Every structure is written in C-alpha cells, then in structure tokens.
Amino acid sequence: MKIAVIGAGIAGISSANWLKKYGQDVTLYDMNEPGSQASYGNAGTYAKYANIPTNSASYFYLFPYLLLNRNSPLFISLKRLHKTIPWIAKYLSNCRKKRVDHTIEHLTTLLLQMDSGYEDLFKEAEVEKYISRESIMYGWSTKIFFNSAKKDFYKREKTGIKTTILSHDDISDLEPNINNIFYKGALFEGSYFAKSPIKVSEALMRLLLNKGGEFKKEKVVSITMTDNNKVNVKTDIGSTIFDKVVITSGIWSKDITDKIGDKVPLESERGYHLVNPELKNIVDRPISWQERGTYFTPMTDGLRTGGIVEFGALDDKKNDKVLKFLNRTLKMVFPEAGHPQKTWVGFRPSVPDSLPVIGQSSKNPYIYYNFGHQHIGWSLGGISGKLIAQEICANNTDIDLSPYSVERF
Ligand SMILES: Cc1cc2nc3c(=O)[nH]c(=O)nc-3n(C[C@H](O)[C@H](O)[C@H](O)COP(=O)(O)OP(=O)(O)OC[C@H]3O[C@@H](n4cnc5c(N)ncnc54)[C@H](O)[C@@H]3O)c2cc1C
C-alpha cells in the first residue's frame, strides 16, 4: 500500500518506520524539519513509570492553589480563557476516580509495551549513543506533597519499574552537585532518557530514508477522497494519491480532524525549556522537582530546565512570567546557574482524559490517527507507531485499541 504519514514528530517518525517494517510504501510529510516541534524540546525521559495522569481527584482542591500560588507551574492566558474553559471543564470531569482509574489502566497497558516500540528501531538506527540509562529521579521539597504522592507508588510499580524511595541524604549521595532542597525523592529504576531528542529523531529519520521511505517538507492543506476510494493529499506544493493516510500532526492534528468531521477536544498545553551550557554534566540524570512541575535534564548541549503547563494560543509570545519562574526554580537547585543561553516554547497535544488517540477515523476508513500523547509522547511514540502500523497492515494489534479510539469523544 501507498501510505502518507502527516507530521514528522516522534509519533510520525515512529509510525513511518513501523509501516516500512510492515513492507509499505511510505511518504512522511512535515512543513517543518523532522523532530523540530514538541519532540524537540521535551525533557527527554522515557518514562515507562508515568501511568499516573495529571488528572487527579485532588485537582478539585488543588486547582485554586495552582492558580493563585506564585510558585505554581500552571499558567493560564486570561485573554484566551473563554477558549480554554470548555477543555478545562472536560479535563476536570476526567478527574473523578472512576475516570482516572480508567486512564491509569490504559496508560499502563501502553507503557508496559514502551520498550517494544523502540528496541528494534533504536538498534537499527544506532540510537544508543544518544541515550543514557541512568534512572529518572523525582524530588519533593515538602512533606505534604510527598505524602500525597505516596498513594501513587504502588500504581506506578504496576508498570514493572521498581520505585526506590530516597531520603534527603540519599539524594545528596546520588547527586552531590545540587543544592539539596528536597525532603524526599524517588528513583524509577529501569527508566532512561535521551541526551539529545533531536539526534534521536534524526537517526530514526535516517533509518526511514535508508529503508526506502520518502520525506517531503510540505504543508498538508487538505485530504479528500477520489471517486475510486483513494486519498488525495494536497499540500502547498502539489497533490499525491495514497491508499491510506495516518495523521500524526501533534497539536495541529485538530485542523485536520475538524475537516474530516471527527470532533476531538485537542488543546495545547504549552511547555518551556531553558538551556544552560555551563551546567553541562552537573547531574547524571533528569531530576523532576514535583511541586514546581519542572525537570532538570543533563543534555549534550547543557542542562535543560523544562516543564510547566501554560494554556495559551499557539502564536502567543513566550510568557516572561514563565521564564522568570523557570529561572527562579533553576537557581534554587543550581545557585551557580548563569543566564540561560536559549529559551524554547512548544506544544503538548493534549486531550482531557490524558489518553492518546490511536486508531481509525470514525468518519473515513482510509484515515488513521496517532496523536494526543500529551505529557508522555516522547515515551509513547514508538509503541503507538507500532500499533497503528499493525492496525493498518496486520490482522492483530498487540494491544486492544478501543480505549484509544476517536469514537470516545
Ligand atoms: C516541555 C516539555 C517536556 C516534555 N517532556 C517529556 C518527557 O520527558 N517524556 C515524554 O515522554 N514526553 C515529554 N513531553 C511530551 C512530548 O514531547 C510530546 O507528547 C511529543 O513530542 C508529541 O509528539 P508528536 O509527534 O505527536 O508531535 P510533534 O513533535 O509536535 O510533531 C508534530 C509534527 O507535525 C507537523 N505538522 C503539523 N501539521 C502539519 C501539516 N498540516 N502538514 C505537515 N506537517 C504538519 C509539525 O510541523 C510537527 O513537526 C514533553 C513536552 C514538553 C512541551
């Protein structure tokens, strides 16, 4: 089959590689350089343990705190509030225990398979040199937040990753170069991280091209059906006919699903990062300061301080308040930090129940979806690419895809 994949973030690059493995003729489109959007600026963690969504029953009382506290990692653009409120309302309705349990169950299923989505691709693309196998650490600076996180440890262990609780002193032993403001920590043994997400994406792109896949740097503007049930993909440059199409366009997927008629409540959770080259190699592993929603990841170009959630438009400028917040947070843990060399903002593609959308369109059987991976798309890109390729090319998928179907909205 001739298959188009629209969007070359980690979801699209992985889908295209897996479709190639299943013997298909694949063209991957992107209007930007491959791997240059959300997949560029993340914290790099392969977070197999991350089966606890941000949705939580505690949000009902945490929300006012998050909105009003100066050190909260949640930012909301007031001028766009009218657009954000319906999504937030849907998000809160997914914070009821039954809904959260449903999300945990189906994130766990995906995360248990995380490695099977990447292992073969990483080997073939020789990606290991861009990966560190040091485990990811969470740190809590307050007893109250640590105690409220305890209930999640058992649920996290269901992903097969052992959680080791760390005392304040254990943290100093593990990472002697930080200003240890942490009350307690947790180490997720068997988790790992990319030292350069863009290098990983580039290596996977080389693999695709070496195997005969094609990349077109074009913007897809419409997808229509021909009289003989083929799909016409029209771009800013020209048109090509395909048998099937996979939408892996991250936050921009909504532009396409709206036209197809699948109503997906997809919203951007903006995230930021700063880069401090002078702090290169200062820590061995990503450290997440939980109360601040911030990660410090040792990348090849320096320490990357990133995270937070901001609801705002895609074309809003970087918010100074967020940059100041991240700088303040950085300086608390690394007092010697200088002025960041680079700042970045990007868009997590998020739906209110924190489950990705993987499967066939409900309106057009020739169109498939693989987007909406919110906070853990860097971890889930490989497995969701494998699953969508199986859905299209094989009779069976390793995981039942119905919980991730677009029909749930
Ligand atoms: C600050 C931050 C930290 C994060 N940390 C982590 C982490 O540690 N671990 C983790 O697992 N996840 C993390 N994430 C989440 C993860 O980065 C995303 O979920 C993931 O990168 C989404 O990948 P994607 O391929 O769906 O989207 P993207 O990477 O955004 O790719 C979508 C692509 O589609 C292209 N496109 C869109 N529309 C069109 C069109 N019409 N025509 C052609 N091309 C089009 C875009 O140009 C883009 O390249 C983080 C995110 C942020 C913002």
The ligand as a Tripos MOL2 file, in Angstrom:
@<TRIPOS>MOLECULE
LIG
   53    58     1     0     0
SMALL
NO_CHARGES

@<TRIPOS>ATOM
      1 C1          8.4170   20.9640   27.9530 C.3       1 LIG1
      2 C2          8.0020   19.5780   27.5570 C.ar      1 LIG1
      3 C3          8.5820   18.4740   28.2010 C.ar      1 LIG1
      4 C4          8.2150   17.1780   27.8400 C.ar      1 LIG1
      5 N1          8.8630   16.1190   28.4100 N.ar      1 LIG1
      6 C5          8.5510   14.8530   28.0400 C.ar      1 LIG1
      7 C6          9.2830   13.7510   28.5750 C.ar      1 LIG1
      8 O1         10.2510   13.9080   29.3250 O.2       1 LIG1
      9 N2          8.8920   12.4910   28.2300 N.ar      1 LIG1
     10 C7          7.8510   12.2580   27.3850 C.ar      1 LIG1
     11 O2          7.5200   11.0970   27.1310 O.2       1 LIG1
     12 N3          7.1820   13.3020   26.7980 N.ar      1 LIG1
     13 C8          7.5030   14.5850   27.1100 C.ar      1 LIG1
     14 N4          6.8390   15.6490   26.5440 N.ar      1 LIG1
     15 C9          5.7510   15.3790   25.5930 C.3       1 LIG1
     16 C10         6.2690   15.0270   24.2140 C.3       1 LIG1
     17 O3          7.2980   15.9030   23.8360 O.3       1 LIG1
     18 C11         5.1070   15.1350   23.1860 C.3       1 LIG1
     19 O4          3.9870   14.3970   23.6350 O.3       1 LIG1
     20 C12         5.5410   14.5370   21.8540 C.3       1 LIG1
     21 O5          6.7480   15.1130   21.4130 O.3       1 LIG1
     22 C13         4.4720   14.7670   20.7900 C.3       1 LIG1
     23 O6          4.9640   14.2460   19.5780 O.3       1 LIG1
     24 P1          4.1600   14.3920   18.2360 P.3       1 LIG1
     25 O7          4.9290   13.6800   17.2000 O.co2     1 LIG1
     26 O8          2.7450   13.9680   18.4630 O.co2     1 LIG1
     27 O9          4.0950   15.9700   17.9670 O.3       1 LIG1
     28 P2          5.1900   16.9870   17.3830 P.3       1 LIG1
     29 O10         6.5480   16.6320   17.8320 O.co2     1 LIG1
     30 O11         4.6990   18.3590   17.6950 O.co2     1 LIG1
     31 O12         5.1400   16.7360   15.8260 O.3       1 LIG1
     32 C14         4.0390   17.0760   15.0340 C.3       1 LIG1
     33 C15         4.5910   17.4390   13.6540 C.3       1 LIG1
     34 O13         3.5160   17.5980   12.7340 O.3       1 LIG1
     35 C16         3.8850   18.6140   11.8150 C.3       1 LIG1
     36 N5          2.6670   19.0980   11.1580 N.ar      1 LIG1
     37 C17         1.5640   19.5780   11.7590 C.ar      1 LIG1
     38 N6          0.6190   19.9130   10.8490 N.ar      1 LIG1
     39 C18         1.1430   19.6290    9.6320 C.ar      1 LIG1
     40 C19         0.6670   19.7760    8.3150 C.ar      1 LIG1
     41 N7         -0.5550   20.2580    8.0550 N.pl3     1 LIG1
     42 N8          1.4720   19.4160    7.2840 N.ar      1 LIG1
     43 C20         2.7180   18.9120    7.5230 C.ar      1 LIG1
     44 N9          3.2170   18.7640    8.7720 N.ar      1 LIG1
     45 C21         2.4470   19.1050    9.8210 C.ar      1 LIG1
     46 C22         4.5810   19.6500   12.7030 C.3       1 LIG1
     47 O14         5.4120   20.5100   11.9550 O.3       1 LIG1
     48 C23         5.3490   18.7610   13.6640 C.3       1 LIG1
     49 O15         6.6940   18.5400   13.2560 O.3       1 LIG1
     50 C24         7.1970   16.9630   26.8670 C.ar      1 LIG1
     51 C25         6.6330   18.0690   26.2000 C.ar      1 LIG1
     52 C26         7.0430   19.3580   26.5250 C.ar      1 LIG1
     53 C27         6.4410   20.5130   25.7850 C.3       1 LIG1
@<TRIPOS>BOND
     1     1     2 1
     2     2     3 ar
     3     2    52 ar
     4     3     4 ar
     5     4     5 ar
     6     4    50 ar
     7     5     6 ar
     8     6     7 ar
     9     6    13 1
    10     7     8 2
    11     7     9 ar
    12     9    10 ar
    13    10    11 2
    14    10    12 ar
    15    12    13 ar
    16    13    14 ar
    17    14    15 1
    18    14    50 ar
    19    15    16 1
    20    16    17 1
    21    16    18 1
    22    18    19 1
    23    18    20 1
    24    20    21 1
    25    20    22 1
    26    22    23 1
    27    23    24 1
    28    24    25 2
    29    24    26 1
    30    24    27 1
    31    27    28 1
    32    28    29 2
    33    28    30 1
    34    28    31 1
    35    31    32 1
    36    32    33 1
    37    33    34 1
    38    33    48 1
    39    34    35 1
    40    35    36 1
    41    35    46 1
    42    36    37 ar
    43    36    45 ar
    44    37    38 ar
    45    38    39 ar
    46    39    40 ar
    47    39    45 ar
    48    40    41 1
    49    40    42 ar
    50    42    43 ar
    51    43    44 ar
    52    44    45 ar
    53    46    47 1
    54    46    48 1
    55    48    49 1
    56    50    51 ar
    57    51    52 ar
    58    52    53 1
@<TRIPOS>SUBSTRUCTURE
     1 LIG1         1 GROUP 0 **** ****
